[in-house]
Amino acid sequence: MPKLSLQEVEYIAQLARLGLSDEEKELLREQLSAILEYAAVINQLDTHNVEPMTSVLPLCNVMRPDATAPGLTLDEALCNAPAVQDDQFRVQVILE
């Protein structure tokens, strides 16, 4: 695959809403061209007999026993609240 032109890099930068200097454009032209060349090499691999997959690792769920644990008491939950009313957090009204 031929290297990207400066105009193509400018077009990509415009799509991404990036303001690039001339040095940055040249650097990105080289880097993007290298990425595209590598993608072309990978594209040449024979994947005809490869099953589609979502991961190369086997799927397994890590489960733990469902056990109850004590929660916070009402006093512990409300101890750092800036405002409390009727054993509840008090917040400012945001809709009238």
N, C-alpha and C positions, 0 to 999 in steps of 0.2 A: 504494500500500500504506500502511495506517495506521501511525503510529509505534508502536514497542513500548511496552508499558505497564511500569510499575515492577515489577509482579508477574512479568512475563515475564523481565525482566532479573534479578530475584532468583532465579528458577527456573534460568536459564542459569548464574548464578554458583554456585548450589548444585550443579549438574551438574559444573561445573569445579572444585568445592571451593575457591572463592575467598571470602574474607571481605572484603566491600567496605563502605566507609563510605557514608553517604547521598550525599555529593558525588560519589564515584566511581560510584555507581549511576546518578545523573543524567547524568554525563558519558558513561558507557557506553551509556545509553539513547539519547542523541543520536547517538553514533558508530555504534552498531549499526543504528539506524534509517536513517542515511545510507547505510550499506553495502547494506542491503536495498533501499532505493529505487534505488540505482545498479544492483543486480542485476536489478531489475524492468525498468529501461530497457534493459539489455542483452538481457533475455529477449524483448523485443519485436522484435529484429532478425530479418529473414527469412534463415534458414540452410538453406532447403529444398534449394538446389542446391549447397551447400558439401560437398565430400568430407570424410569424417572423416580427421583427421590427428593425429599425435603431436607435430609441430613445424612451425612456419612456415618453418623453414630447411631447405634440402636436406640430405639425409644423405650424409655422406662420411667415410670413415675416413682419418685421417692416419697413414700407415704410414712407417716408416723401415726401412732395410736392417737385417737381423739380423746383427750383427757381434759377434764375441767380444772380450772385454776381459779383461785380467789381473785376477785377484781378489787377496784378501789372502793373504799367506803364513800358515802356522800360527803363527809367532811374532808376527806383526802382529795376528792375530785374538785371541790369548790375552794380549797384553801388558798390558791393563788389567783382566783378570779378577781378582776378589778371591781366587779359589781355583782351582787347576788340578791335575788328577790324570790321569796317563797321556795327556797331550796333549789333554785335554778340559776343558770347563768343569765345575767341581765345584759342585754345589748341595746344599742340605740335603734330607734325606729328608722327604717330606710324606705319604707313605702307607706303612704298615708291613704 
